[in-house]
Each structure stands twice: as structure tokens, then as C-alpha cells.
Amino acid sequence: MMENMICKLNNIISKAVIFHNESCLLFNFLSLNGFSKLHEFQAITEGITQRRIKEFASSRYEIAIVDESMDNNLIKQLIKGQKRNDIKQEERKSIIRESWIQYMEWEQFALGEYEKLAQEMSKLGDVVAERFIGKICDEVFDELEGVKYRLDAYIGMDFDTAQLQAEQDVLFGEYERKLKEWF
């Protein structure tokens, strides 16, 4: 039972890594390098969290977790096979808006799932697993708050592409520093 919940936890984090990798590539495609670096950072840190989950599973439950395959298709869904220079300004804004909405929705979904798993572990009396998952919940909650803050700001400026472009160097530097701090 607990092993199944840990496998479910791993499957959620696997999807998070894929989501952030796809988002990184999407924003690189759109020449929004700050947003791309943000998602690169999230993909790397989510990957580290995934390794922590797998190490926890092997040490606590003596199981090895195998990842399930998933095809997110974020880029295909939003770009629809177009070349960057063929995307009109309003469509570009729409792609950026939709990607940020999907980011927020993903983090909300993941947080809800992690919280359910933590509650189930608590009900089963596995306090160690509940606290382990609780720390992941805290990290995702903080990330979600940041996403909501940025999304509100971007909605407030109607996803003004000139303003978004102007922010990219600052964002790129911020996440480049965060990556260096981690490594």
C-alpha cells in the first residue's frame, strides 16, 4: 500500500520534470531565455527531488521505482508546428499566456496530489513518509505562490511582449545564480 503511494508520488514528479523540460524548450523557441532558464532550474530541482523520492523508497521500503513514460506535448499543443518567425504577435501572447496558465494549473494539481499522499501516509501511521512528502508540499507551495504572483503581473500587463522581453535578462541572471548556488 505505502509502496504504491510512493510510486504514485514518483509518477507525479516525473511528469513535473517533463513539464518543466518542455516549458524550457518552448520558451527557448520563443526567445524568452529568462523563462527558459526558470524552467531549466525547475526541471533540475524537480529531478533532484525525484532522486530523493527514489532513494527514500529504496531505503524505507526496499523497493526500486521505475518511471512511467509520458508524452506531455506542450510544445506541439501550443506551437502547432509553426516556425518562430511565422507566429504573429497576438498568437505569441496567447502561447505565453496559455503556458503560464498550464504552469499554474500543473503546480496546483501536483500540490493537491502530494497533499493527499501525505494525508494517506499519516492515516497509515507512516510519520516519516508523511514528513518527507510534507517537505515536497512546502517546496511546491512556494513555487506555486511565485507562479501565481508572476501570472497575476503578466495578466495585469496583458502579456505585453515588449515588457516580457525586457524582463528576460534579469530572470536569466536570477536563475543562472540559483543554479550556481545549487552546484
Secondary structure as GFF3:
##gff-version 3
##sequence-region A 1 183
A	DSSP	alpha_helix	2	29	.	.	.	ID=ss1
A	DSSP	alpha_helix	33	56	.	.	.	ID=ss2
A	DSSP	pi_helix	57	61	.	.	.	ID=ss3
A	DSSP	alpha_helix	74	79	.	.	.	ID=ss4
A	DSSP	three_ten_helix	84	86	.	.	.	ID=ss5
A	DSSP	alpha_helix	89	123	.	.	.	ID=ss6
A	DSSP	alpha_helix	127	156	.	.	.	ID=ss7
A	DSSP	alpha_helix	161	182	.	.	.	ID=ss8
###
